Amino acid sequence: MNQSHAHSILVNKCLIEGSKEPGVILFKRTVMLALTLDGRRKITCGIPGEADIDGMLAPNGRKFCAEVKTGNARSTKTQKRYRAVVESHGGYYCIVRSVEDLLAGIKEARKPVNSWIAGHESLKLPLTISIKAQTVTIVHCSQCRRPIISKRVEADGSWTSEYQDKDGRCFYCNRRNP
């Protein structure tokens, strides 16, 4: 059995067994490059670096990603960048080499987000990630301690934020941040 076939089998087993868990919805993700029928244009399907399995966990809808690896395969540079973005936005990302790894990942992902971030040295806030022309910065709200995700658009130098309004008020607790 070649590496690609073993990978497909493991992905399918993980999807079947993981979907049996209560409150778990999983989807198989595929990233590919295709040519139009005339061969003149390339079409990309999916997000480069995206995990093999994508899903959500009830009751709060937390994003769950699992990258399936077989043999001695390692994560690519684009997969590492995708993982950083998922984790910086409060999602959970794991690398699995067996169904048991996936089930352990689901169990870990169900833990509260703030305690999960506190336990991972790589996610000590503030955290800054650069992707193409944008820099994403994650800091804590000074009042409720939830992550506030700010994006700086390089073209004009202005800042926009996903979790606070223009007055600097947190969308969670409605308190002003410095």
CYANA upper distance limits for C-alpha pairs under 8 A (distance plus 0.5 A):
  1 MET  CA      5 HIS  CA      6.86
  1 MET  CA      6 ALA  CA      7.03
  2 ASN  CA      6 ALA  CA      6.82
  3 GLN  CA      7 HIS  CA      6.60
  3 GLN  CA     70 THR  CA      7.46
  3 GLN  CA     71 GLY  CA      7.85
  4 SER  CA      8 SER  CA      6.78
  5 HIS  CA      9 ILE  CA      6.77
  6 ALA  CA     10 LEU  CA      6.73
  6 ALA  CA     70 THR  CA      7.52
  7 HIS  CA     11 VAL  CA      6.65
  7 HIS  CA     68 VAL  CA      7.62
  7 HIS  CA     69 LYS  CA      7.33
  7 HIS  CA     70 THR  CA      6.38
  8 SER  CA     12 ASN  CA      6.72
  9 ILE  CA     13 LYS  CA      6.71
 10 LEU  CA     14 CYS  CA      6.58
 10 LEU  CA     68 VAL  CA      7.91
 10 LEU  CA     97 ARG  CA      8.48
 10 LEU  CA     98 SER  CA      7.53
 10 LEU  CA     99 VAL  CA      8.01
 11 VAL  CA     15 LEU  CA      6.70
 11 VAL  CA     28 LYS  CA      8.32
 11 VAL  CA     52 ASP  CA      7.82
 11 VAL  CA     53 ILE  CA      8.04
 11 VAL  CA     68 VAL  CA      6.95
 12 ASN  CA     16 ILE  CA      6.74
 13 LYS  CA     17 GLU  CA      6.61
 13 LYS  CA     99 VAL  CA      7.33
 14 CYS  CA     18 GLY  CA      6.08
 14 CYS  CA     98 SER  CA      8.09
 14 CYS  CA     99 VAL  CA      5.69
 14 CYS  CA    102 LEU  CA      7.18
 15 LEU  CA     19 SER  CA      6.40
 15 LEU  CA     26 LEU  CA      6.87
 15 LEU  CA     27 PHE  CA      7.79
 15 LEU  CA     28 LYS  CA      7.93
 15 LEU  CA     53 ILE  CA      8.01
 16 ILE  CA     20 LYS  CA      7.23
 17 GLU  CA     21 GLU  CA      7.84
 17 GLU  CA     99 VAL  CA      7.63
 18 GLY  CA     24 VAL  CA      7.67
 18 GLY  CA     26 LEU  CA      7.76
 18 GLY  CA     99 VAL  CA      8.33
 18 GLY  CA    102 LEU  CA      7.51
 18 GLY  CA    103 LEU  CA      6.89
 18 GLY  CA    106 ILE  CA      8.47
 19 SER  CA     24 VAL  CA      6.30
 19 SER  CA     25 ILE  CA      6.51
 19 SER  CA     26 LEU  CA      6.66
 20 LYS  CA     24 VAL  CA      8.09
 23 GLY  CA     57 LEU  CA      6.26
 23 GLY  CA     58 ALA  CA      5.19
 23 GLY  CA     59 PRO  CA      7.49
 24 VAL  CA     55 GLY  CA      7.74
 24 VAL  CA     56 MET  CA      6.55
 24 VAL  CA     57 LEU  CA      5.38
 24 VAL  CA     58 ALA  CA      6.88
 25 ILE  CA     55 GLY  CA      5.76
 25 ILE  CA     56 MET  CA      5.88
 25 ILE  CA     57 LEU  CA      7.12
 26 LEU  CA     53 ILE  CA      7.02
 26 LEU  CA     54 ASP  CA      6.17
 26 LEU  CA     55 GLY  CA      4.70
 26 LEU  CA     56 MET  CA      7.26
 27 PHE  CA     53 ILE  CA      6.16
 27 PHE  CA     54 ASP  CA      5.70
 27 PHE  CA     55 GLY  CA      6.29
 28 LYS  CA     52 ASP  CA      6.43
 28 LYS  CA     53 ILE  CA      5.37
 28 LYS  CA     54 ASP  CA      6.94
 29 ARG  CA     46 GLY  CA      7.92
 29 ARG  CA     50 GLU  CA      7.93
 29 ARG  CA     51 ALA  CA      7.34
 29 ARG  CA     52 ASP  CA      5.56
 29 ARG  CA     53 ILE  CA      6.25
 29 ARG  CA     54 ASP  CA      7.09
 30 THR  CA     45 CYS  CA      8.01
 30 THR  CA     46 GLY  CA      6.72
 30 THR  CA     52 ASP  CA      7.17
 31 VAL  CA     44 THR  CA      7.96
 31 VAL  CA     45 CYS  CA      5.99
 31 VAL  CA     46 GLY  CA      5.04
 31 VAL  CA     47 ILE  CA      6.73
 31 VAL  CA     48 PRO  CA      6.81
 31 VAL  CA     49 GLY  CA      8.44
 31 VAL  CA     50 GLU  CA      7.73
 32 MET  CA     44 THR  CA      6.42
 32 MET  CA     45 CYS  CA      5.77
 32 MET  CA     46 GLY  CA      7.26
 33 LEU  CA     42 LYS  CA      7.18
 33 LEU  CA     43 ILE  CA      6.23
 33 LEU  CA     44 THR  CA      5.10
 33 LEU  CA     45 CYS  CA      6.79
 34 ALA  CA     42 LYS  CA      6.18
 34 ALA  CA     43 ILE  CA      5.65
 34 ALA  CA     44 THR  CA      6.90
 34 ALA  CA     45 CYS  CA      8.32
 35 LEU  CA     39 GLY  CA      5.83
 35 LEU  CA     40 ARG  CA      7.56
 35 LEU  CA     41 ARG  CA      6.20
 35 LEU  CA     42 LYS  CA      5.12
 35 LEU  CA     43 ILE  CA      6.51
 36 THR  CA     40 ARG  CA      6.90
 36 THR  CA     41 ARG  CA      6.06
 36 THR  CA     42 LYS  CA      6.97
 36 THR  CA     43 ILE  CA      7.70
 46 GLY  CA     50 GLU  CA      7.87
 48 PRO  CA     78 THR  CA      7.01
 48 PRO  CA     79 GLN  CA      8.01
 49 GLY  CA     76 THR  CA      7.99
 49 GLY  CA     77 LYS  CA      8.35
 49 GLY  CA     78 THR  CA      5.07
 49 GLY  CA     79 GLN  CA      4.40
 49 GLY  CA     80 LYS  CA      7.89
 49 GLY  CA     81 ARG  CA      7.82
 49 GLY  CA     82 TYR  CA      6.16
 50 GLU  CA     79 GLN  CA      6.77
 50 GLU  CA     82 TYR  CA      6.64
 51 ALA  CA     65 CYS  CA      6.36
 51 ALA  CA     66 ALA  CA      6.18
 51 ALA  CA     67 GLU  CA      5.15
 51 ALA  CA     68 VAL  CA      8.21
 51 ALA  CA     79 GLN  CA      7.71
 51 ALA  CA     82 TYR  CA      8.48
 52 ASP  CA     65 CYS  CA      8.08
 52 ASP  CA     66 ALA  CA      6.70
 52 ASP  CA     67 GLU  CA      5.60
 52 ASP  CA     68 VAL  CA      6.70
 53 ILE  CA     65 CYS  CA      6.10
 53 ILE  CA     66 ALA  CA      5.51
 53 ILE  CA     67 GLU  CA      6.92
 53 ILE  CA     68 VAL  CA      8.22
 54 ASP  CA     63 LYS  CA      7.97
 54 ASP  CA     64 PHE  CA      6.30
 54 ASP  CA     65 CYS  CA      5.08
 54 ASP  CA     66 ALA  CA      7.06
 55 GLY  CA     63 LYS  CA      6.38
 55 GLY  CA     64 PHE  CA      5.46
 55 GLY  CA     65 CYS  CA      6.84
 56 MET  CA     61 GLY  CA      5.71
 56 MET  CA     62 ARG  CA      5.89
 56 MET  CA     63 LYS  CA      5.26
 56 MET  CA     64 PHE  CA      5.97
 57 LEU  CA     61 GLY  CA      5.53
 57 LEU  CA     62 ARG  CA      5.72
 57 LEU  CA     63 LYS  CA      7.18
 57 LEU  CA     64 PHE  CA      7.38
 57 LEU  CA    110 ARG  CA      7.88
 58 ALA  CA     62 ARG  CA      7.66
 62 ARG  CA     90 GLY  CA      8.03
 62 ARG  CA     91 GLY  CA      6.45
 62 ARG  CA     92 TYR  CA      8.06
 63 LYS  CA     86 VAL  CA      8.36
 63 LYS  CA     90 GLY  CA      8.24
 63 LYS  CA     91 GLY  CA      5.18
 63 LYS  CA     92 TYR  CA      6.68
 64 PHE  CA     91 GLY  CA      6.50
 64 PHE  CA     92 TYR  CA      5.42
 64 PHE  CA     93 TYR  CA      6.55
 64 PHE  CA    106 ILE  CA      8.23
 64 PHE  CA    109 ALA  CA      7.79
 65 CYS  CA     91 GLY  CA      8.25
 65 CYS  CA     92 TYR  CA      6.62
 65 CYS  CA     93 TYR  CA      5.12
 65 CYS  CA     94 CYS  CA      6.90
 66 ALA  CA     93 TYR  CA      6.21
 66 ALA  CA     94 CYS  CA      5.42
 66 ALA  CA     95 ILE  CA      6.11
 66 ALA  CA     96 VAL  CA      6.99
 66 ALA  CA    102 LEU  CA      7.66
 67 GLU  CA     93 TYR  CA      8.18
 67 GLU  CA     94 CYS  CA      6.80
 67 GLU  CA     95 ILE  CA      5.26
 67 GLU  CA     96 VAL  CA      6.64
 68 VAL  CA     95 ILE  CA      6.43
 68 VAL  CA     96 VAL  CA      5.49
 68 VAL  CA     97 ARG  CA      6.48
 69 LYS  CA     73 ALA  CA      6.28
 69 LYS  CA     74 ARG  CA      7.66
 69 LYS  CA     95 ILE  CA      7.44
 69 LYS  CA     96 VAL  CA      6.67
 69 LYS  CA     97 ARG  CA      5.79
 70 THR  CA     97 ARG  CA      6.41
 75 SER  CA     79 GLN  CA      6.37
 75 SER  CA     80 LYS  CA      6.97
 76 THR  CA     80 LYS  CA      6.82
 77 LYS  CA     81 ARG  CA      6.89
 78 THR  CA     82 TYR  CA      6.70
 79 GLN  CA     83 ARG  CA      6.62
 80 LYS  CA     84 ALA  CA      6.76
 81 ARG  CA     85 VAL  CA      6.95
 81 ARG  CA    131 ILE  CA      8.43
 82 TYR  CA     86 VAL  CA      6.82
 83 ARG  CA     87 GLU  CA      6.62
 83 ARG  CA     93 TYR  CA      6.70
 84 ALA  CA     88 SER  CA      6.42
 84 ALA  CA    129 ILE  CA      8.15
 85 VAL  CA     89 HIS  CA      6.85
 85 VAL  CA    129 ILE  CA      8.19
 86 VAL  CA     90 GLY  CA      7.17
 86 VAL  CA     91 GLY  CA      5.54
 86 VAL  CA     92 TYR  CA      7.26
 86 VAL  CA     93 TYR  CA      7.38
 87 GLU  CA     91 GLY  CA      5.38
 87 GLU  CA     92 TYR  CA      6.28
 87 GLU  CA     93 TYR  CA      7.11
 88 SER  CA    123 LEU  CA      7.81
 88 SER  CA    127 LEU  CA      8.27
 88 SER  CA    138 ILE  CA      7.52
 89 HIS  CA    149 ILE  CA      7.88
 90 GLY  CA    113 VAL  CA      6.92
 92 TYR  CA    109 ALA  CA      6.28
 94 CYS  CA    102 LEU  CA      8.29
 94 CYS  CA    105 GLY  CA      6.81
 95 ILE  CA    101 ASP  CA      8.36
 96 VAL  CA    101 ASP  CA      5.62
 96 VAL  CA    102 LEU  CA      6.21
 97 ARG  CA    101 ASP  CA      6.90
 98 SER  CA    102 LEU  CA      7.18
 99 VAL  CA    103 LEU  CA      6.85
100 GLU  CA    104 ALA  CA      6.62
101 ASP  CA    105 GLY  CA      6.60
102 LEU  CA    106 ILE  CA      6.78
103 LEU  CA    107 LYS  CA      6.81
104 ALA  CA    108 GLU  CA      6.69
105 GLY  CA    109 ALA  CA      6.50
106 ILE  CA    110 ARG  CA      6.90
107 LYS  CA    111 LYS  CA      7.83
111 LYS  CA    115 SER  CA      7.82
111 LYS  CA    116 TRP  CA      7.24
112 PRO  CA    116 TRP  CA      6.85
113 VAL  CA    117 ILE  CA      6.70
114 ASN  CA    118 ALA  CA      6.72
114 ASN  CA    146 ARG  CA      7.84
115 SER  CA    119 GLY  CA      6.86
116 TRP  CA    120 HIS  CA      7.26
117 ILE  CA    123 LEU  CA      6.52
117 ILE  CA    124 LYS  CA      7.68
118 ALA  CA    123 LEU  CA      8.09
118 ALA  CA    124 LYS  CA      7.52
120 HIS  CA    124 LYS  CA      7.61
123 LEU  CA    127 LEU  CA      7.08
125 LEU  CA    138 ILE  CA      6.84
125 LEU  CA    139 VAL  CA      6.01
125 LEU  CA    140 HIS  CA      7.56
126 PRO  CA    137 THR  CA      7.19
126 PRO  CA    138 ILE  CA      5.78
126 PRO  CA    139 VAL  CA      5.08
126 PRO  CA    140 HIS  CA      7.91
127 LEU  CA    136 VAL  CA      8.50
127 LEU  CA    137 THR  CA      6.05
127 LEU  CA    138 ILE  CA      5.68
127 LEU  CA    139 VAL  CA      7.44
128 THR  CA    135 THR  CA      7.19
128 THR  CA    136 VAL  CA      6.00
128 THR  CA    137 THR  CA      4.87
128 THR  CA    138 ILE  CA      7.02
129 ILE  CA    135 THR  CA      6.18
129 ILE  CA    136 VAL  CA      5.66
129 ILE  CA    137 THR  CA      7.05
130 SER  CA    134 GLN  CA      6.42
130 SER  CA    135 THR  CA      4.89
130 SER  CA    136 VAL  CA      6.78
131 ILE  CA    135 THR  CA      6.78
131 ILE  CA    136 VAL  CA      8.33
133 ALA  CA    153 VAL  CA      7.63
133 ALA  CA    154 GLU  CA      6.43
133 ALA  CA    155 ALA  CA      8.30
134 GLN  CA    151 LYS  CA      7.42
134 GLN  CA    152 ARG  CA      6.55
134 GLN  CA    153 VAL  CA      5.91
134 GLN  CA    154 GLU  CA      6.42
135 THR  CA    151 LYS  CA      6.51
135 THR  CA    152 ARG  CA      6.01
135 THR  CA    153 VAL  CA      7.62
135 THR  CA    154 GLU  CA      8.13
136 VAL  CA    149 ILE  CA      7.63
136 VAL  CA    150 SER  CA      6.48
136 VAL  CA    151 LYS  CA      5.19
136 VAL  CA    152 ARG  CA      7.02
137 THR  CA    149 ILE  CA      6.48
137 THR  CA    150 SER  CA      5.75
137 THR  CA    151 LYS  CA      6.76
137 THR  CA    152 ARG  CA      8.45
138 ILE  CA    147 PRO  CA      6.80
138 ILE  CA    148 ILE  CA      6.17
138 ILE  CA    149 ILE  CA      5.08
138 ILE  CA    150 SER  CA      6.70
139 VAL  CA    147 PRO  CA      6.07
139 VAL  CA    148 ILE  CA      5.77
139 VAL  CA    149 ILE  CA      7.08
139 VAL  CA    150 SER  CA      8.50
140 HIS  CA    144 CYS  CA      8.50
140 HIS  CA    145 ARG  CA      5.50
140 HIS  CA    146 ARG  CA      5.88
140 HIS  CA    147 PRO  CA      4.95
140 HIS  CA    148 ILE  CA      6.04
141 CYS  CA    145 ARG  CA      5.21
141 CYS  CA    146 ARG  CA      6.00
141 CYS  CA    147 PRO  CA      6.72
141 CYS  CA    148 ILE  CA      6.51
141 CYS  CA    170 CYS  CA      7.28
141 CYS  CA    177 ASN  CA      7.02
142 SER  CA    177 ASN  CA      6.61
142 SER  CA    178 PRO  CA      8.42
143 GLN  CA    173 CYS  CA      8.12
143 GLN  CA    175 ARG  CA      7.39
143 GLN  CA    177 ASN  CA      8.20
144 CYS  CA    172 TYR  CA      8.28
144 CYS  CA    173 CYS  CA      6.94
146 ARG  CA    172 TYR  CA      8.39
148 ILE  CA    161 SER  CA      8.20
148 ILE  CA    162 GLU  CA      7.81
148 ILE  CA    163 TYR  CA      5.78
148 ILE  CA    164 GLN  CA      7.46
148 ILE  CA    170 CYS  CA      8.05
149 ILE  CA    161 SER  CA      6.54
149 ILE  CA    162 GLU  CA      6.21
149 ILE  CA    163 TYR  CA      6.46
150 SER  CA    159 TRP  CA      7.53
150 SER  CA    160 THR  CA      6.51
150 SER  CA    161 SER  CA      4.68
150 SER  CA    162 GLU  CA      6.66
150 SER  CA    163 TYR  CA      7.99
151 LYS  CA    159 TRP  CA      6.41
151 LYS  CA    160 THR  CA      5.87
151 LYS  CA    161 SER  CA      6.22
151 LYS  CA    162 GLU  CA      8.18
152 ARG  CA    157 GLY  CA      7.08
152 ARG  CA    158 SER  CA      6.54
152 ARG  CA    159 TRP  CA      4.97
152 ARG  CA    160 THR  CA      6.73
153 VAL  CA    157 GLY  CA      6.15
153 VAL  CA    158 SER  CA      6.35
153 VAL  CA    159 TRP  CA      6.78
153 VAL  CA    160 THR  CA      8.10
154 GLU  CA    158 SER  CA      7.95
161 SER  CA    165 ASP  CA      7.56
163 TYR  CA    170 CYS  CA      6.53
163 TYR  CA    171 PHE  CA      5.98
163 TYR  CA    172 TYR  CA      8.17
164 GLN  CA    168 GLY  CA      6.04
164 GLN  CA    169 ARG  CA      5.63
164 GLN  CA    170 CYS  CA      4.83
164 GLN  CA    171 PHE  CA      5.73
165 ASP  CA    169 ARG  CA      5.89
165 ASP  CA    170 CYS  CA      7.25
165 ASP  CA    171 PHE  CA      7.47
167 ASP  CA    176 ARG  CA      7.70
168 GLY  CA    176 ARG  CA      5.82
168 GLY  CA    177 ASN  CA      5.88
168 GLY  CA    178 PRO  CA      7.71
169 ARG  CA    173 CYS  CA      8.46
169 ARG  CA    174 ASN  CA      5.71
169 ARG  CA    175 ARG  CA      5.51
169 ARG  CA    176 ARG  CA      4.64
169 ARG  CA    177 ASN  CA      6.50
170 CYS  CA    174 ASN  CA      5.31
170 CYS  CA    175 ARG  CA      6.08
170 CYS  CA    176 ARG  CA      6.94
170 CYS  CA    177 ASN  CA      7.56
